[in-house]
Amino acid sequence: MKKTLARWLDSDVGYSFRTSPMAMVAAAIAVVCVFCSLFAGWVAPHNPFDLSTLELSDARLPPAWSAEGSRKYLLGTDDQGRDILSALIYGARISLVVGLASVLLSVVVGVALGLLAGFRGGWIDAVPLMATQIPPSMATSNSPT
């Protein structure tokens, strides 16, 4: 693993990544978001799924930087008094699972179709090829040609 990381850092892509401040900031933000979503139980200030902690009197509070805002709820609360920051952190878990599942499914289907098309050839190779060429050939603007 160490050799792989060292090879990547010495590559052109690694050099471009290391020398781009925007890429480093984006990577840091992505790491923080993934960390918060994976460890939401420890990072989130409130548990939005624990109904015993909800206070309806705290419903529709503005964010902490507003005049009526509270530091208890940094991004404010929703109609039921749930902390919006905690709901975002817990909701990121679902988004990550859906994203990873869709990528894994597309990899499995794509590799299976590619192997089948490459091994069998003929019409089995031609049909997926034609199906992938249909979307780019469609017009993208609403103006008449």
Summary of the structure (lengths in Angstrom):
residues: 145
radius of gyration: 23.8
end to end distance: 53.8
largest distance: 69.3
contacts: 318
relative contact order: 0.08
helix: 67%
strand: 1%
